[in-house]
Amino acid sequence: MSEAFSHRVLPYGGVEEFLAGALPFLREGVAAGDRVMAATCLGSEMLLRDALGAAADRVEFVQADTWYAHPSRTLADCLARAEEAAGQGRRLRLLGEPVWTCRAPLEVLEWQRAEALANVALAHTGARLLCPYSARVLPAGVIAGARKTHPETVRGAQAVPNPGYLDPWAYNAACDREPLPPPPEHADGMRIDLVDLYWLRAYVADFARQTTLPEDALQRLLVAVTEVMTNATLHGAPPIHLRLWTEPAALVCEVRDAGDWNGGTGFGLLPPPSDGPGRFGLWAVRLLCSHVQIRTGRGATVVRLRVGLPPVRVTESLTAYPA
Amino acid sequence: METLGTVRRPVRDLRPGDHAWLGYVSQEERRHVVGAFVRDGLLAREKVICLGAGDELVPGVVGPPPETLLTVVPPARLCGGDGAPDPGTAMAALAAEVAAAEALGFRAIRVAADLTWALRGADGLDRLLCCERLLEQTARPSAQVTVVCQFDRAACSPDELAAVGGAHAVLVDPDPEFEDLVLRITRTFRPRGLALSGELDASRHMVLDQALAMVMAGGHGAEIHLDLSGLTFIDLGALNMLAEVAARRAGHALVLDRMPAQLRAVMETVGWSMLPGLRLGVQG
């Protein structure tokens, strides 16, 4: 790999602009023997297959809604593929069209954050990422945001630097500048003085079993809560409060303590290095939950975990597990 | 080996009247289980009678054996006129010791008998079952006597083991290494390792660490298996700890057997690549 990592945004108005940016990117990769992937919607896939002809067989197409299911998992998948390719002396080349419509504002924020962090996480792999953004479909704010998270913009055959590009960690910090809204009045809560988290899990499980949360998701939540609470008891400061409530389509679990985290912990936003066992606590917490928010400073640290609630309880997952 | 009427009981739950057996795969297992049986008896100032222990030290005895409490019946006293071990002679020697202990007023008498010798040679099984009948008559009606018979599995055929199992109402298990209301850790010997049940989190990482260190100390670098069938929760710290232990053992994996589906789902979400050195063993 002679050339370095790149992460470019391709804003496009119509099909011609899309193909003018995407086709050379994919063809170059096929010619260079890269591992070429395209995570797009079905319509774009058909367009690309048609235009690529025989070369389409050397592009792995994945559906965008599957690929972009969870920011941390997507980042981990992407990194695993990029490192695997790098290990074979190849390069990962990904055309990735993130899903923006039908996302709640909180989710949009997390996907934008993931775009920024990709610059840090993947830099060492030499991967090439091209992200098409449809100017017709997407709100202007999303496209403007993309210029802060992508170092370069593709315009025709050219890649030009984005003057508005922000350092990924600065961008990340800006994502968390807004204070969290307070928990709702009806939230269940308790002050945690006990050290044995067994009782805490029993309390969370009791609450969750009154919702539609499936058992496997509950198990993941319990692992995440245990980790956050262990951190709070080991590194935080009392008093520690646990709060639980439901929102439309989500169960929220908040752990608040009176400690300040020192900077540079990364908050588990990037996977720990894969060479050898590292402490992966908060990174794993992000994988286990749908959404994690962290605020720390001025004598308080809040970690808010969200897990998605299905509209109705699925009971099959109970019987699917042998005792 | 295990018949319908067999009860499994850890050493600490054995009680007078129990005629129990242990089929050990290694001296480590025998020392662990019989050692606990002997040690508990000595600490409670009960009479302990060891049969056929040979020249080796009696497991569970630290320092000079307390003579009034511990009696070792040497192999020579098990032999008949022809110089070969003989059930009648052996059981007569044992009965004499039991009677002597009763006369001394011991409220409980523990008999630890390695009977592997009885199975050797022609008519081994008949000889053994003759012993077992006599032991049964000694233990079962007694309000004082507990018997633990031991057999080296390597020296027994499957048929012999089945017959041995049929002759005992109780199968003795190791005592837990650790047990409270939340977590239980027990040694396993087939395969070597630990069985965990309950919930494991930071409150109990230390006890797991100690139990693992003990297994590794005797392991000569072989694989260690963790039977997780009874585990309902494991935290990330414990998984990290296991991965670190596996990494220190370079090349000798920690094998996770019978991991419940909901724990496996968590590990798959976190990603096995985060946990090098850990591998899934038998399922279900």
Interface residues (C-beta under 8 A of the other chain):
Chain A: A76 A80 V195 D196 L197 Y198 R201 E215 D216 Q219 R220 L222 V223 T226 E227 T230 T233 L234 P271 P272 S274 G276 P277 G278 R279 F280 G281 A284 V285 L287 L288 A320 Y321 P322
Chain B: V182 E199 D201 A202 S203 F233 I234 D235 L236 G237 N240 A243 E244 A246 A247 P260 A261 Q262 L263 A265 V266 T269 V270 G271 S273 M274 L275 P276 G277 G284
